[in-house]
Amino acid sequence: MEGVKMELSPATRIFHSQKYNSYIIAIIGFKTKVDPIIIKTGLTQTLIKHPRFSSKLVKDEGWIPCSVNLEEHVIVPNIDDPTMDDPDKFMEDYISHMTTTPLNICRPLWELHILNLKTSQSEASVVFRIHHSVGDGVSLMSLLLACTRQTSDPEKLPTLPGQNINSSKRKSSSSPWSWIWGLLLRVWLAMSLVWNTFVDFVTYVATILFLKDTNTPIKGQKGSEFAVTRFVHRTLSLDDIKLIKDAMNATVNDVLVGVTQAGFSRYLNRRYGATHGKHDINGNYLPKGIRLRARIAVNLRPVKGIQDLADLMSKGTKSKWGNLYGFILLPFKIALRDDPLDYVRVAKSTVDKKKNSGGIFCTYLLNKIILKTFGIKAAAKVSHRAAFNITTGFSNMIGPLEEISFYGHPLSYIAVAALSIQFQSYVNKMTMALGVDPNVIPDPQQLLDDMEESLKLIKEALLNQGLLPPLQHP
């Protein structure tokens, strides 16, 4: 296959170091059985035309174009067993087993598994496993969506929600007081930006050097990153999340952070209580001062739109691609609160500070300086230490507004999983996925239960406090 060799980005080199051999798992549920022949034909016409999906990674040389044998990349296991007792558990076990087998570096670093197995959420499933060096989660999800079309109109690409931009223009005022207040506001925002950036950067450096999260029952120990990962997921109502968002003047991300904080608090309280032989669900067994943070990886390279990626695959247009990472350390406030709405209020306050900060760029520059000065091993060690000293990762990705099909197969849900908490929207659904070490979190379904119950309690609190419009009461 003809093509041009592509050099490795610093992040790609780190992802291929011994401490960072990680994958992105994308699970797509379907409303019908999946035809492997149609899937292979579709991949030939789209995905493998992308340079990263038709190139192999050669150390110290870069991405080298190569031929793609779909018989090696598309795997269809024989699972036709009508007597299977628990298809959902089989699915979890199958995906967990995938993480124990490394991808073959002599060919493109991806594979697709077709599971024609009916579960509680779908008639069949497709599981993508893609090495993290191929791209970040948002870029890869955008690329996969560019391979889909609207179910109602097979010629149209999916549409994604637009950004919440306030298009209303403020009326100018000739009053000198308005000009003074506007100036003071700008000065305050600038000072806050500088202060928040300073705090975030110092906290990141301290985390690399010595600042660790509390050793809670869900904090992984040394070696957890090499353990078998168990992936579980649960579907929530996106309409409920938007209802809370509108009622509290927040964002979808604020609500998800609040739900995660509440779910972690409930789960940890149960685990701490069990440690002391106490099982009263109304008791508070949480120790004070728990430090629990999530690391959010942000790709600073602008993500191409779905149309751009579709053109890249169909017309061969060129586009920049790759990992260009900065990091946010997001603290979760672990506590049992009398008012469930406080979880969202605290989350909104925390997230707003992170938005008004340049810490992401500072962490990127720091990692780049370390890489250029001390080499790849040192950069990988520093990045691994920062990740090890926090508890989890967090991600929220937006999905299509309408029903879509993957090469003619209509979807029922989309879930993206890694060693973290991942949220992925699709039409009126929000799928939350967990990737956990079963030695640390032996009951991940219980954690999903706690997060789902937290969303329910937050919605009920809005209703009980009269904060929902009458027509939107359940």
Number of C-alpha atoms within 10 A of each C-alpha: 10 8 12 11 15 15 15 19 15 21 22 22 19 23 20 18 15 11 16 19 16 20 23 22 24 20 21 19 24 23 17 17 18 23 13 16 10 14 18 18 12 17 16 14 12 22 22 18 17 19 24 22 20 22 27 23 25 14 12 9 11 17 22 21 21 18 14 17 11 15 9 12 19 21 16 14 10 10 12 10 9 9 7 11 9 10 17 16 12 15 19 15 15 14 21 18 13 17 20 12 8 12 19 12 12 11 21 27 23 22 18 21 19 21 23 22 21 19 16 8 15 18 18 21 27 22 22 22 22 23 22 24 25 26 20 23 26 18 22 18 19 22 24 18 24 23 21 25 23 20 19 11 12 15 10 13 20 23 17 17 10 7 6 7 6 6 6 6 6 6 6 8 9 8 8 9 10 12 13 11 11 12 12 12 12 12 12 12 13 14 12 15 19 15 16 19 21 16 13 23 23 15 15 21 15 13 20 20 13 11 15 19 18 16 15 17 14 20 19 20 14 8 8 16 18 14 13 17 24 25 26 22 22 17 20 19 16 18 13 18 24 16 19 25 18 12 13 18 11 18 18 18 19 25 25 24 25 27 27 27 25 31 25 24 23 23 21 22 23 20 20 18 18 13 12 9 9 13 15 11 11 8 12 14 21 19 12 8 10 15 17 24 22 20 19 19 19 19 20 15 13 10 19 16 14 22 17 18 26 24 15 20 22 14 12 13 12 13 12 8 17 22 23 19 21 21 21 24 25 21 19 22 21 24 21 20 11 7 11 21 23 15 27 26 16 16 25 21 12 17 16 12 15 19 13 16 22 19 26 24 18 19 20 17 14 15 21 19 13 16 20 12 11 10 13 19 16 16 24 24 17 19 16 16 17 22 18 21 22 25 22 22 21 22 24 21 17 18 22 18 16 15 19 27 22 23 18 18 21 20 22 21 24 25 25 28 26 23 21 18 20 21 25 23 22 23 19 18 20 26 20 25 26 26 24 28 21 15 15 15 18 13 11 21 15 13 20 22 14 21 26 20 16 23 25 16 17 24 22 17 17 20 16 10 8 11 14 20 11 9 6 9 13 9
